[in-house]
Amino acid sequence: MIQRIQSVFLLLTTILAGLFLTGEIFKFADSKDSEFLMNMSGIFRIGAERELLPVMKTLPLLILSLLIPVVSLISIFLFKKRKIQLKVILMLFLLNLLLIGIAAFYGISFMSRNQLSLLPRFEMFIPLINIILIILAWRGIKNDEDLVRSYDRLR
């Protein structure tokens, strides 16, 4: 299982998705030095004593953020069933694209409504890194499947 490089890619995807759960996705600032942050559970205003005051809930983002590491972890243990693993990884790819789309929708709409500027953060790039790792894992599994098929043709 772990000797296959695609298992390492999937493990890195799981770890990064777990890291995404704990961090702030976006951080915004306005001209009056007010700061807002968006994490997986919503958009919050940062108060005077650094307390978080809720502004908006983002339930779809929360569900996707919790679902991605679980699906990624499940796909690691499907190493004996490569065809099913390929389908699960395709679903994981689509979930990550959906996560990026929903996060961008919430972030851009909130930013344009309140005329805020975006402050770059590492966490906003985690889904993009996950997509690259998922593609690499998919290619590795596809190569394994093609290799097994070529051996079957020789028999």
C-alpha positions as a Markdown table, in Angstrom:
| # | Residue | x | y | z |
|---|---|---|---|---|
| 1 | Met | 0.0 | 0.0 | 0.0 |
| 2 | Ile | 2.5 | 2.7 | 1.1 |
| 3 | Gln | 5.2 | 1.5 | -1.3 |
| 4 | Arg | 3.1 | 2.8 | -4.2 |
| 5 | Ile | 3.8 | 6.5 | -4.9 |
| 6 | Gln | 0.1 | 7.2 | -5.4 |
| 7 | Ser | -0.5 | 6.2 | -1.8 |
| 8 | Val | 2.0 | 8.9 | -0.7 |
| 9 | Phe | 0.2 | 11.5 | -2.9 |
| 10 | Leu | -3.2 | 10.5 | -1.4 |
| 11 | Leu | -1.7 | 10.7 | 2.1 |
| 12 | Leu | -0.3 | 14.2 | 1.4 |
| 13 | Thr | -3.8 | 15.1 | 0.1 |
| 14 | Thr | -5.4 | 13.9 | 3.4 |
| 15 | Ile | -2.8 | 15.8 | 5.5 |
| 16 | Leu | -3.2 | 19.0 | 3.5 |
| 17 | Ala | -7.0 | 18.7 | 3.6 |
| 18 | Gly | -6.8 | 18.3 | 7.4 |
| 19 | Leu | -4.6 | 21.4 | 7.5 |
| 20 | Phe | -7.2 | 23.2 | 5.5 |
| 21 | Leu | -9.8 | 22.5 | 8.2 |
| 22 | Thr | -7.8 | 24.3 | 10.8 |
| 23 | Gly | -6.8 | 27.4 | 8.9 |
| 24 | Glu | -8.2 | 30.6 | 7.6 |
| 25 | Ile | -9.1 | 30.4 | 3.9 |
| 26 | Phe | -9.2 | 34.1 | 3.1 |
| 27 | Lys | -8.4 | 37.2 | 5.1 |
| 28 | Phe | -9.9 | 40.6 | 4.0 |
| 29 | Ala | -9.1 | 44.2 | 5.0 |
| 30 | Asp | -10.9 | 47.4 | 4.3 |
| 31 | Ser | -9.8 | 51.0 | 4.2 |
| 32 | Lys | -10.8 | 51.6 | 7.9 |
| 33 | Asp | -8.3 | 48.9 | 9.1 |
| 34 | Ser | -11.2 | 46.4 | 9.8 |
| 35 | Glu | -10.2 | 42.8 | 9.2 |
| 36 | Phe | -12.4 | 39.9 | 8.2 |
| 37 | Leu | -11.5 | 36.2 | 7.8 |
| 38 | Met | -13.1 | 33.3 | 6.2 |
| 39 | Asn | -12.6 | 29.8 | 7.4 |
| 40 | Met | -14.5 | 26.6 | 6.7 |
| 41 | Ser | -17.4 | 27.4 | 9.0 |
| 42 | Gly | -18.1 | 31.0 | 8.0 |
| 43 | Ile | -17.0 | 34.6 | 7.6 |
| 44 | Phe | -16.0 | 36.5 | 10.7 |
| 45 | Arg | -15.1 | 40.0 | 11.7 |
| 46 | Ile | -12.0 | 40.3 | 13.8 |
| 47 | Gly | -12.9 | 42.4 | 16.9 |
| 48 | Ala | -10.9 | 44.8 | 19.0 |
| 49 | Glu | -9.6 | 42.0 | 21.3 |
| 50 | Arg | -9.0 | 39.6 | 18.4 |
| 51 | Glu | -12.4 | 37.9 | 19.1 |
| 52 | Leu | -14.3 | 36.5 | 16.1 |
| 53 | Leu | -17.7 | 38.0 | 15.4 |
| 54 | Pro | -19.8 | 35.9 | 13.0 |
| 55 | Val | -20.9 | 37.7 | 9.9 |
| 56 | Met | -22.0 | 34.8 | 7.6 |
| 57 | Lys | -22.2 | 31.0 | 7.8 |
| 58 | Thr | -20.9 | 28.9 | 4.9 |
| 59 | Leu | -22.4 | 25.5 | 5.4 |
| 60 | Pro | -21.6 | 24.0 | 1.9 |
| 61 | Leu | -17.9 | 24.9 | 2.5 |
| 62 | Leu | -18.0 | 23.2 | 5.9 |
| 63 | Ile | -19.5 | 20.0 | 4.4 |
| 64 | Leu | -17.0 | 19.8 | 1.6 |
| 65 | Ser | -14.1 | 20.6 | 3.8 |
| 66 | Leu | -15.0 | 17.7 | 6.1 |
| 67 | Leu | -15.8 | 15.3 | 3.2 |
| 68 | Ile | -12.5 | 15.7 | 1.3 |
| 69 | Pro | -10.1 | 14.3 | 3.9 |
| 70 | Val | -12.5 | 11.4 | 4.6 |
| 71 | Val | -12.8 | 10.5 | 1.0 |
| 72 | Ser | -9.0 | 10.8 | 0.5 |
| 73 | Leu | -8.3 | 8.6 | 3.4 |
| 74 | Ile | -10.8 | 6.0 | 2.1 |
| 75 | Ser | -9.2 | 6.0 | -1.3 |
| 76 | Ile | -5.8 | 5.1 | 0.3 |
| 77 | Phe | -7.3 | 1.8 | 1.6 |
| 78 | Leu | -8.8 | 0.8 | -1.8 |
| 79 | Phe | -5.4 | 0.0 | -3.2 |
| 80 | Lys | -6.4 | -3.6 | -4.0 |
| 81 | Lys | -9.4 | -2.4 | -6.0 |
| 82 | Arg | -7.8 | -0.1 | -8.6 |
| 83 | Lys | -10.9 | 0.5 | -10.7 |
| 84 | Ile | -12.9 | 1.6 | -7.7 |
| 85 | Gln | -10.0 | 3.6 | -6.4 |
| 86 | Leu | -9.9 | 5.5 | -9.8 |
| 87 | Lys | -13.6 | 6.3 | -9.5 |
| 88 | Val | -13.2 | 7.5 | -5.9 |
| 89 | Ile | -10.2 | 9.7 | -6.9 |
| 90 | Leu | -12.2 | 11.2 | -9.7 |
| 91 | Met | -14.9 | 12.0 | -7.2 |
| 92 | Leu | -12.3 | 13.5 | -4.9 |
| 93 | Phe | -11.1 | 15.7 | -7.8 |
| 94 | Leu | -14.6 | 16.9 | -8.4 |
| 95 | Leu | -15.1 | 17.6 | -4.7 |
| 96 | Asn | -11.9 | 19.7 | -4.7 |
| 97 | Leu | -13.0 | 21.7 | -7.8 |
| 98 | Leu | -16.4 | 22.3 | -6.1 |
| 99 | Leu | -14.6 | 23.4 | -2.9 |
| 100 | Ile | -12.5 | 25.9 | -4.9 |
| 101 | Gly | -15.6 | 27.2 | -6.7 |
| 102 | Ile | -17.7 | 27.6 | -3.5 |
| 103 | Ala | -14.9 | 29.2 | -1.6 |
| 104 | Ala | -14.2 | 31.6 | -4.4 |
| 105 | Phe | -17.9 | 32.4 | -4.7 |
| 106 | Tyr | -18.3 | 33.2 | -1.0 |
| 107 | Gly | -15.0 | 35.1 | -0.9 |
| 108 | Ile | -15.5 | 37.2 | -4.0 |
| 109 | Ser | -19.2 | 38.0 | -3.3 |
| 110 | Phe | -18.4 | 39.1 | 0.3 |
| 111 | Met | -15.4 | 41.1 | -0.9 |
| 112 | Ser | -17.2 | 42.9 | -3.6 |
| 113 | Arg | -20.3 | 43.6 | -1.4 |
| 114 | Asn | -18.1 | 45.3 | 1.3 |
| 115 | Gln | -15.4 | 46.7 | -0.9 |
| 116 | Leu | -12.6 | 44.8 | 0.8 |
| 117 | Ser | -9.1 | 43.8 | -0.4 |
| 118 | Leu | -7.8 | 40.2 | -0.2 |
| 119 | Leu | -4.8 | 39.5 | 2.0 |
| 120 | Pro | -3.0 | 36.4 | 0.6 |
| 121 | Arg | -2.7 | 33.3 | 2.8 |
| 122 | Phe | -1.1 | 29.9 | 2.3 |
| 123 | Glu | -4.3 | 28.1 | 3.1 |
| 124 | Met | -6.0 | 29.5 | 0.0 |
| 125 | Phe | -3.7 | 27.5 | -2.2 |
| 126 | Ile | -4.2 | 24.1 | -0.4 |
| 127 | Pro | -7.1 | 23.0 | -2.7 |
| 128 | Leu | -4.9 | 23.7 | -5.7 |
| 129 | Ile | -2.0 | 21.7 | -4.3 |
| 130 | Asn | -4.5 | 18.9 | -3.6 |
| 131 | Ile | -5.7 | 18.9 | -7.2 |
| 132 | Ile | -2.2 | 18.5 | -8.4 |
| 133 | Leu | -1.6 | 15.6 | -5.9 |
| 134 | Ile | -4.9 | 14.0 | -6.9 |
| 135 | Ile | -3.9 | 14.1 | -10.6 |
| 136 | Leu | -0.5 | 12.6 | -9.8 |
| 137 | Ala | -2.2 | 9.8 | -7.8 |
| 138 | Trp | -4.7 | 9.2 | -10.6 |
| 139 | Arg | -1.9 | 8.9 | -13.1 |
| 140 | Gly | 0.0 | 6.4 | -10.9 |
| 141 | Ile | -3.0 | 4.2 | -10.4 |
| 142 | Lys | -3.8 | 4.3 | -14.1 |
| 143 | Asn | -0.3 | 3.2 | -14.9 |
| 144 | Asp | -0.6 | 0.3 | -12.5 |
| 145 | Glu | -3.9 | -0.7 | -14.0 |
| 146 | Asp | -2.4 | -0.5 | -17.5 |
| 147 | Leu | 0.6 | -2.6 | -16.4 |
| 148 | Val | -1.7 | -5.3 | -14.9 |
| 149 | Arg | -3.7 | -5.4 | -18.2 |
| 150 | Ser | -0.6 | -5.8 | -20.3 |
| 151 | Tyr | 0.4 | -8.8 | -18.1 |
| 152 | Asp | -3.0 | -10.3 | -18.5 |
| 153 | Arg | -2.7 | -10.0 | -22.3 |
| 154 | Leu | 0.6 | -12.0 | -22.2 |
| 155 | Arg | -1.1 | -14.9 | -20.5 |
